Structures are given as C-alpha cells and as structure tokens.
Amino acid sequence: MGSYRHQALSDGKRELVAVLELKSQKGPSFGNNINNRTEEVLGSAYDLWTAYREGAFRTSPSPWLGYMLLLEDCEGSRRSVRNNEPHFEVFPEFKGASYIERYRQTCLRLVRERVYSEVCYLLAKEEDRAKPRNYSEPDEILSGYRFLRSLCSHLSNFYEIA
C-alpha cells in the first residue's frame, strides 16, 4: 500500500539521529507482496548502515532506525500458506504459517539481529476503521508502546521531550 520515511535532524546541527520506515499492506496479494516488503526493509536498512559506516552523515551519532508495519487483518492474511520446498526445507516456524505469522517472524528477526533498533507490527481490520484503537498487536516485543518508548529515549539525548 504505502511507504513513508522521515529523518530527524538534531538542533540544526545537521546530524541524522533517527530514521523511520513506515509500510502498510492490504490484500489481496499477500503472497506477491511479502517477499517485496522483506527485500525493501532489508535493503533500506543495509543502505543506511552502509552510508553511516562510510561517513555519509559526517559527525552524526549512531542513528535510531525504526520500522513500522501495518498489515490488514483479514481471511487472506490469516490463511495458512502452502510451502514449496523443492531443494531445502522451510524453517519449522514458517511451515503452514499464515502471512500474519510470517511477517511476525520477519519483524522479530529484524530486531533480534539488530537490523533495526525497534520494529512495530500492527494488524487492522478494514471493517474496524472507524473504531477507536482499531488495531491489534500480535507480539509484545513488536508493540507500539515499546517502539515509541525506545524512540523517545533515543531522541531525549538530542532534544528536550516534555
């Protein structure tokens, strides 16, 4: 569906302190899009960390890198996915897993392998759009609260946060 990236600069010093990558996906083509989304999120992080390593951001401290994914919660995203294993077996956690679970596993790996500082993974149903708090969080490690707490903590090193 969409993508948005925002970079926070510290106090006019032109330091890169945080980068947010925001993505969403709505059906029906979950199978066609999951690989593209995964490649995009890995490529974006790799590009940023390479630029940082090469000094592209000059005197900037190590930036906080966040990824937020909003996935449609529907029958298509909850359905078990068939595996094609012509050469190698799929890892057990992906066998018969829905797209919701596959994205969850991917998001957990992005944090555990320190590709991103934090990842927020949210699910939302189309029919709940008008309701307050119309989303769910399938994993506490990938919660919005944890994501924002980490971002605010990092930004407090550069800005006064009320």
Secondary structure, 3 states (H helix, E strand, C coil): CEEEEEEEECCCCCCEEEEEEEEEECCCCHHHHHHHHHHHHHHHHHHHHHHHHCCCCCCCCCCEEEEEEEEECCHHHHCECCCCCCCCCCCHHHCCCEHHHHHHHHHHHHHHCCCCCEEEEEEECHHHCCCCCCEECCCHHHCHHHHHHHHHHHHCCCCCCC
